């Protein structure tokens, strides 16, 4: 909100005015020189530029996959215990018990190492640990040969790794999604098939099916949670940016914008060279207001908020009015619509007169979006527009009507001498 500064005709009688800039107050009087004012503006802008929004990666507590990694660690520990129990129950049937003990020891050491890795951030973020887990697990499966001859295994003796071998399948599924889970399941299945022999493939079919299902289901769940985490981070970043923009807009309004408004009023009153400074201050005030009040162009897949693309078009002569809610359009449609609006505004600058003002209004009618571009310039006649097209001036025909027609919309112009020009651009939202 702007306040009056009293008399503007001279230095005397002009009350001193306190303005806040970056948490401090400064005085602006009728004798304030432009250099001093610009210095105050620079200080305020400098304070604004030092504000930086920190965007760190997801925190430990914000990792949506963390429960899956914890479950994997628990799975490896429990299944290693099952493998030990299985060796104990079949102890008398094992040809070389010392080999079985050595195999379990190797499995136990790797269980500890992999569990530590999966429990920490570096292990969860590093797919190489999951691939190393797969290699070691396949090696442990073949280490069953330390305890049982190959002929006994193919005759029906158990592979001592048992369900512990499913660990890397789950790790790859969590780390790499569905494809990683399938890769792990196929690799473990082939290793199991090579130990059992092709002749006994039917006996291990249920194990192969379980591995494939586990890899697919866990991989799909991990991919879904990863996408949800990314969307959550984007939402948090957007909310943080909006809050920071709101805080900055309050700070800018209390400092820089008030200084610019004061410069504009004093420069206009003084006249002469100061009038040019006033004009520049007015332009920068509008540009800064547009910056702090604009909103980012929100995207949702291949759709974009057209309001976020149109708001930056505001100037001292152009007012942009948009709904508070997002107006989503296909990206191509939004791009062509904004380009058509730019061309209409360019025509205002070229033909409407140096004092003409323009208004851009966006209306969301559910099934279609209407953008009106109206000016209060000198106007023209439809016949002159058609004659311009015949003469080869294709700005209106191609850059406005052509663009809107290409995206299935319509462009209507209403104009008359002395009554300005209004474009009505309609596009479908589908």
C-alpha positions as CSV (number, residue, x, y, z in Angstrom):
1,X,0.0,0.0,0.0
2,X,1.4,3.4,-1.0
3,X,1.3,6.5,1.2
4,X,1.3,10.1,0.2
5,X,4.6,12.0,0.8
6,X,3.0,15.5,1.2
7,X,4.2,18.3,-1.0
8,X,6.3,17.4,-4.0
9,X,7.1,20.7,-5.5
10,X,10.3,21.4,-3.6
11,X,12.5,20.3,-0.8
12,X,10.9,22.4,1.9
13,X,7.8,21.1,3.6
14,X,8.3,17.5,2.5
15,X,8.0,15.3,5.5
16,X,10.7,12.7,6.1
17,X,9.5,9.1,5.4
18,X,10.9,6.0,7.0
19,X,11.1,2.9,4.9
20,X,12.3,-0.5,6.0
21,X,15.1,-2.1,3.9
22,X,16.4,-5.5,5.0
23,X,15.3,-5.1,8.6
24,X,16.7,-1.5,8.9
25,X,14.9,1.8,8.3
26,X,16.1,4.6,6.0
27,X,14.8,8.1,5.5
28,X,13.7,9.5,2.2
29,X,13.2,13.2,2.0
30,X,12.6,15.7,-0.8
31,X,16.3,16.3,-1.0
32,X,17.3,12.7,-1.4
33,X,19.6,12.3,-4.4
34,X,18.9,9.6,-7.0
35,X,22.3,8.0,-6.3
36,X,21.3,7.6,-2.6
37,X,18.0,6.1,-3.6
38,X,19.7,3.7,-6.0
39,X,22.1,2.7,-3.2
40,X,19.2,1.9,-1.0
41,X,17.6,-0.2,-3.7
42,X,20.9,-2.0,-4.3
43,X,21.2,-2.8,-0.6
44,X,17.7,-4.2,-0.5
45,X,18.2,-6.2,-3.6
46,X,21.5,-7.5,-2.2
47,X,19.8,-8.7,0.9
48,X,17.2,-10.5,-1.2
49,X,19.9,-12.1,-3.3
50,X,21.6,-13.5,-0.3
51,X,18.5,-15.6,0.6
52,X,19.0,-19.1,-0.7
53,X,16.6,-22.0,-0.4
54,X,18.4,-25.1,0.7
55,X,17.5,-28.2,-1.2
56,X,19.1,-31.2,0.3
57,X,18.5,-34.8,-0.6
58,X,16.0,-37.0,1.2
59,X,16.8,-37.4,4.8
60,X,17.4,-40.7,6.4
61,X,13.9,-40.6,8.0
62,X,12.4,-39.6,4.7
63,X,13.5,-42.7,2.7
64,X,10.3,-44.5,1.9
65,X,12.3,-47.6,1.0
66,X,13.9,-47.8,4.4
67,X,11.4,-50.3,5.8
68,X,12.1,-52.7,2.8
69,X,15.8,-52.6,3.5
70,X,15.2,-53.3,7.2
71,X,13.0,-56.2,6.2
72,X,15.7,-57.5,3.9
73,X,18.3,-57.4,6.7
74,X,15.9,-59.3,9.0
75,X,15.2,-61.8,6.2
76,X,18.9,-62.5,5.7
77,X,19.5,-63.1,9.4
78,X,16.4,-65.4,9.8
79,X,17.1,-67.4,6.7
80,X,20.7,-67.9,7.7
81,X,19.4,-69.3,10.9
82,X,17.1,-71.6,8.9
83,X,20.1,-72.8,6.9
84,X,22.0,-73.7,10.1
85,X,18.9,-75.5,11.5
86,X,18.6,-77.4,8.2
87,X,22.2,-78.6,8.4
88,X,21.7,-79.6,12.0
89,X,18.6,-81.7,11.2
90,X,20.4,-83.4,8.3
91,X,23.8,-83.7,10.0
92,X,23.9,-87.5,9.7
93,X,23.1,-87.4,5.9
94,X,25.9,-84.9,5.0
95,X,28.9,-86.6,3.4
96,X,31.4,-84.0,4.6
97,X,30.2,-82.1,7.7
98,X,33.3,-80.0,7.9
99,X,32.5,-78.6,4.5
100,X,29.0,-77.8,5.6
101,X,30.3,-75.9,8.7
102,X,32.7,-74.0,6.5
103,X,29.9,-73.1,4.1
104,X,27.7,-71.9,6.9
105,X,30.6,-69.8,8.2
106,X,31.1,-68.1,4.9
107,X,27.3,-67.5,4.6
108,X,27.3,-66.1,8.2
109,X,30.2,-63.7,7.5
110,X,28.6,-62.4,4.3
111,X,25.2,-62.1,6.1
112,X,26.8,-59.8,8.6
113,X,28.7,-57.7,5.9
114,X,25.6,-57.4,3.6
115,X,23.3,-56.6,6.6
116,X,25.6,-53.8,7.7
117,X,25.7,-52.4,4.1
118,X,21.9,-52.6,3.7
119,X,21.4,-51.0,7.1
120,X,23.4,-47.9,6.1
121,X,22.8,-45.3,3.5
122,X,25.8,-46.1,1.3
123,X,24.7,-49.7,0.9
124,X,21.1,-48.8,0.0
125,X,22.2,-46.2,-2.5
126,X,24.9,-48.4,-4.1
127,X,23.5,-51.1,-6.5
128,X,27.0,-52.7,-6.7
129,X,26.4,-54.2,-3.2
130,X,23.3,-56.0,-4.4
131,X,25.2,-57.4,-7.4
132,X,28.0,-58.4,-5.1
133,X,25.4,-60.1,-2.9
134,X,24.2,-62.0,-6.0
135,X,27.7,-63.2,-6.9
136,X,28.5,-64.3,-3.3
137,X,25.2,-66.0,-2.9
138,X,25.6,-68.0,-6.1
139,X,29.1,-68.9,-4.9
140,X,27.7,-70.1,-1.6
141,X,25.2,-72.3,-3.5
142,X,28.0,-74.0,-5.3
143,X,29.8,-74.3,-2.0
144,X,27.3,-77.0,-1.2
145,X,29.7,-79.2,-3.1
146,X,32.1,-78.9,-0.1
147,X,29.6,-80.9,1.9
148,X,27.7,-83.0,-0.7
149,X,28.9,-84.6,-3.9
150,X,27.2,-83.4,-7.0
151,X,25.7,-86.9,-7.6
152,X,24.0,-86.8,-4.2
153,X,22.6,-83.3,-4.8
154,X,21.1,-84.4,-8.1
155,X,19.8,-87.5,-6.4
156,X,17.8,-85.4,-4.0
157,X,20.2,-84.0,-1.4
158,X,19.3,-80.4,-0.4
159,X,21.3,-77.3,-1.5
160,X,22.4,-76.0,1.9
161,X,21.7,-72.3,1.2
162,X,18.0,-73.1,1.2
163,X,15.8,-70.0,1.1
164,X,18.8,-67.8,2.1
165,X,19.6,-67.7,-1.6
166,X,16.6,-65.4,-2.2
167,X,18.3,-62.5,-0.5
168,X,20.0,-60.9,-3.5
169,X,16.7,-61.3,-5.5
170,X,15.0,-59.1,-3.0
171,X,18.0,-56.7,-2.8
172,X,18.0,-56.2,-6.5
173,X,14.3,-55.8,-6.6
174,X,14.4,-53.0,-4.0
175,X,17.4,-51.4,-5.6
176,X,16.6,-51.7,-9.3
177,X,12.9,-52.4,-9.4
178,X,11.1,-55.1,-11.4
179,X,14.0,-55.7,-13.8
180,X,16.5,-56.1,-11.0
181,X,14.3,-58.6,-9.3
182,X,13.8,-60.6,-12.4
183,X,17.6,-60.6,-13.1
184,X,18.3,-61.9,-9.6
185,X,15.6,-64.5,-9.8
186,X,16.8,-65.8,-13.1
187,X,20.4,-66.0,-12.0
188,X,19.6,-67.9,-8.8
189,X,17.3,-70.2,-10.7
190,X,19.9,-71.0,-13.3
191,X,22.5,-71.8,-10.5
192,X,19.9,-74.0,-8.8
193,X,19.1,-75.7,-12.1
194,X,22.8,-76.4,-12.8
195,X,23.2,-78.1,-9.4
196,X,20.0,-80.1,-9.6
197,X,20.4,-81.0,-13.3
198,X,18.0,-80.5,-16.2
199,X,16.5,-84.0,-15.6
200,X,15.2,-82.7,-12.2
201,X,13.9,-79.4,-13.4
202,X,10.3,-80.3,-12.4
203,X,11.4,-80.7,-8.8
204,X,12.7,-77.1,-8.5
205,X,9.8,-75.5,-10.5
206,X,8.1,-74.3,-7.4
207,X,11.3,-72.7,-6.1
208,X,11.8,-70.9,-9.4
209,X,8.2,-69.7,-9.4
210,X,8.6,-68.3,-5.9
211,X,11.8,-66.5,-6.8
212,X,10.2,-64.9,-9.9
213,X,7.1,-63.8,-8.0
214,X,9.2,-62.4,-5.2
215,X,11.3,-60.4,-7.6
216,X,8.3,-59.1,-9.5
217,X,6.2,-58.2,-6.5
218,X,9.0,-56.6,-4.4
219,X,10.4,-54.8,-7.5
220,X,7.0,-53.4,-8.3
221,X,6.4,-52.3,-4.7
222,X,9.9,-50.7,-4.6
223,X,9.4,-48.8,-7.8
224,X,6.0,-47.5,-6.7
225,X,7.4,-46.3,-3.4
226,X,10.4,-44.7,-5.1
227,X,8.0,-42.7,-7.4
228,X,5.9,-41.8,-4.4
229,X,9.1,-40.6,-2.6
230,X,10.0,-38.4,-5.6
231,X,6.6,-36.9,-5.8
232,X,6.7,-36.2,-2.0
233,X,10.0,-34.5,-2.4
234,X,8.7,-32.4,-5.2
235,X,5.6,-31.4,-3.2
236,X,7.8,-30.5,-0.2
237,X,10.2,-28.5,-2.4
238,X,7.2,-26.6,-4.0
239,X,5.7,-25.9,-0.6
240,X,9.0,-24.6,0.7
241,X,9.6,-22.5,-2.4
242,X,6.1,-21.0,-2.0
243,X,6.6,-20.2,1.6
244,X,10.0,-18.6,0.8
245,X,8.5,-16.6,-2.0
246,X,5.8,-15.4,0.4
247,X,8.3,-14.4,3.0
248,X,10.5,-12.6,0.4
249,X,7.5,-10.8,-1.1
250,X,6.7,-9.3,2.3
251,X,10.3,-8.3,2.8
252,X,10.5,-6.8,-0.8
253,X,7.2,-5.0,-0.3
254,X,8.4,-3.4,2.9
255,X,11.7,-2.3,1.3
256,X,12.5,-2.2,-2.3
257,X,9.0,-1.7,-3.7
258,X,8.3,1.2,-1.4
259,X,11.6,2.8,-2.5
260,X,10.8,2.3,-6.1
261,X,7.3,3.8,-5.6
262,X,8.9,6.8,-3.9
263,X,11.4,7.3,-6.7
264,X,8.6,7.2,-9.2
265,X,6.5,9.8,-7.4
266,X,9.5,12.2,-6.7
267,X,10.9,11.8,-10.2
268,X,7.6,12.6,-11.8
269,X,7.1,15.6,-9.6
270,X,10.6,17.0,-10.2
271,X,10.5,16.4,-14.0
272,X,13.4,16.8,-16.3
273,X,16.0,14.0,-16.1
274,X,14.3,12.7,-13.0
275,X,11.2,11.9,-15.0
276,X,13.3,9.3,-16.9
277,X,14.4,7.8,-13.6
278,X,10.7,7.7,-12.5
279,X,9.8,5.8,-15.6
280,X,12.5,3.3,-15.1
281,X,11.5,2.9,-11.4
282,X,7.9,2.3,-12.5
283,X,9.0,-0.4,-14.9
284,X,11.2,-2.1,-12.3
285,X,8.5,-1.9,-9.7
286,X,6.1,-3.8,-12.0
287,X,8.7,-6.3,-12.9
288,X,9.6,-6.9,-9.3
289,X,6.0,-7.2,-8.3
290,X,5.5,-9.7,-11.1
291,X,8.5,-11.7,-9.9
292,X,7.5,-12.0,-6.3
293,X,3.8,-12.6,-7.1
294,X,4.3,-15.0,-9.9
295,X,4.0,-18.8,-9.4
296,X,6.0,-21.5,-10.9
297,X,4.6,-23.3,-14.0
298,X,3.4,-26.5,-12.4
299,X,3.7,-29.6,-14.5
300,X,1.7,-32.8,-14.2
301,X,3.0,-35.3,-16.7
302,X,2.5,-33.7,-20.1
303,X,0.3,-31.0,-18.8
304,X,1.4,-27.5,-17.5
305,X,-0.2,-24.6,-15.6
306,X,-0.7,-22.0,-18.3
307,X,-1.2,-19.2,-15.7
308,X,2.4,-19.7,-14.6
309,X,3.5,-19.1,-18.2
310,X,1.4,-16.0,-18.7
311,X,2.0,-14.1,-15.4
312,X,5.6,-13.1,-16.4
313,X,4.1,-11.1,-19.4
314,X,2.9,-8.3,-17.1
315,X,4.5,-4.9,-17.6
316,X,3.7,-1.3,-16.8
317,X,1.3,-1.4,-19.7
318,X,0.1,-5.0,-19.5
319,X,-2.0,-6.4,-16.6
320,X,-2.4,-10.2,-16.4
321,X,-5.4,-11.6,-14.5
322,X,-5.5,-15.3,-13.8
323,X,-7.6,-17.6,-11.6
324,X,-6.2,-18.5,-8.2
325,X,-6.4,-22.2,-9.1
326,X,-4.1,-23.9,-11.6
327,X,-5.3,-24.0,-15.2
328,X,-3.8,-27.2,-16.6
329,X,-3.4,-27.6,-20.4
330,X,-1.3,-30.0,-22.6
331,X,2.2,-28.7,-22.8
332,X,2.0,-28.2,-26.6
333,X,-1.4,-26.4,-26.3
334,X,-0.1,-24.1,-23.5
335,X,3.0,-23.3,-25.5
336,X,1.1,-22.3,-28.6
337,X,-1.4,-20.3,-26.6
338,X,1.3,-18.3,-24.8
339,X,3.0,-17.7,-28.2
340,X,-0.2,-16.3,-29.6
341,X,-0.7,-14.0,-26.6
342,X,2.9,-12.7,-27.0
343,X,2.1,-11.9,-30.7
344,X,-1.1,-10.1,-29.7
345,X,0.8,-8.0,-27.1
346,X,3.5,-7.3,-29.8
347,X,0.8,-5.9,-32.0
348,X,-0.4,-3.7,-29.2
349,X,3.1,-2.2,-28.9
350,X,3.4,-1.7,-32.7
351,X,-0.1,-0.5,-33.6
352,X,-2.3,0.5,-30.6
353,X,-0.4,3.7,-29.7
354,X,2.3,4.6,-27.3
355,X,-0.2,5.3,-24.4
356,X,-2.3,2.1,-24.9
357,X,-2.8,-0.3,-22.0
358,X,-3.6,-3.9,-22.3
359,X,-5.3,-6.6,-20.2
360,X,-4.8,-10.3,-20.4
361,X,-7.5,-12.3,-18.7
362,X,-7.6,-16.1,-18.3
363,X,-10.9,-17.9,-17.8
364,X,-11.2,-21.7,-17.0
365,X,-14.6,-23.0,-18.3
366,X,-13.9,-26.7,-17.4
367,X,-13.9,-28.1,-20.9
368,X,-12.2,-25.1,-22.5
369,X,-9.9,-22.2,-21.5
370,X,-10.5,-18.7,-22.8
371,X,-7.8,-16.1,-22.9
372,X,-8.8,-12.5,-23.7
373,X,-6.3,-9.9,-24.8
374,X,-7.8,-6.4,-24.8
375,X,-6.3,-3.0,-25.3
376,X,-7.6,0.6,-25.2
377,X,-5.6,1.7,-28.3
378,X,-6.7,3.3,-31.5
379,X,-8.2,0.1,-32.9
380,X,-8.7,-0.8,-36.5
381,X,-11.2,-2.4,-38.8
382,X,-11.6,-6.1,-39.8
383,X,-11.2,-5.0,-43.4
384,X,-7.7,-3.6,-42.7
385,X,-6.7,-6.8,-41.0
386,X,-7.8,-8.8,-44.0
387,X,-6.0,-6.4,-46.3
388,X,-2.8,-6.8,-44.2
389,X,-3.0,-10.6,-44.8
390,X,-3.4,-10.1,-48.5
391,X,-0.4,-7.8,-48.6
392,X,1.7,-10.5,-47.0
393,X,1.7,-9.3,-43.3
394,X,1.0,-12.7,-41.8
395,X,1.5,-12.0,-38.1
396,X,-2.2,-12.1,-37.3
397,X,-3.1,-14.9,-39.7
398,X,-0.2,-17.3,-38.8
399,X,1.1,-16.3,-35.4
400,X,-2.2,-15.9,-33.7
401,X,-5.0,-17.6,-35.7
402,X,-2.7,-20.3,-37.1
403,X,-1.2,-21.3,-33.7
404,X,-4.6,-21.6,-32.0
405,X,-6.0,-23.5,-35.0
406,X,-3.1,-26.0,-34.9
407,X,-4.1,-27.0,-31.3
408,X,-7.8,-27.3,-32.2
409,X,-8.9,-23.9,-30.8
410,X,-10.4,-20.8,-32.2
411,X,-9.3,-17.1,-32.3
412,X,-11.8,-14.2,-32.6
413,X,-11.0,-10.6,-33.0
414,X,-13.2,-7.6,-32.2
415,X,-12.0,-4.1,-33.1
416,X,-13.2,-0.7,-34.3
417,X,-11.5,2.6,-34.8
418,X,-11.1,4.4,-31.5
419,X,-12.4,1.4,-29.5
420,X,-9.3,-0.7,-29.2
421,X,-8.8,-4.4,-30.1
422,X,-9.8,-7.5,-28.3
423,X,-8.7,-11.0,-29.1
424,X,-10.5,-14.0,-27.7
425,X,-8.5,-17.2,-27.8
426,X,-10.2,-20.5,-27.0
427,X,-8.6,-23.9,-26.6
428,X,-9.9,-27.2,-25.3
429,X,-8.5,-28.5,-22.0
430,X,-8.4,-32.2,-23.1
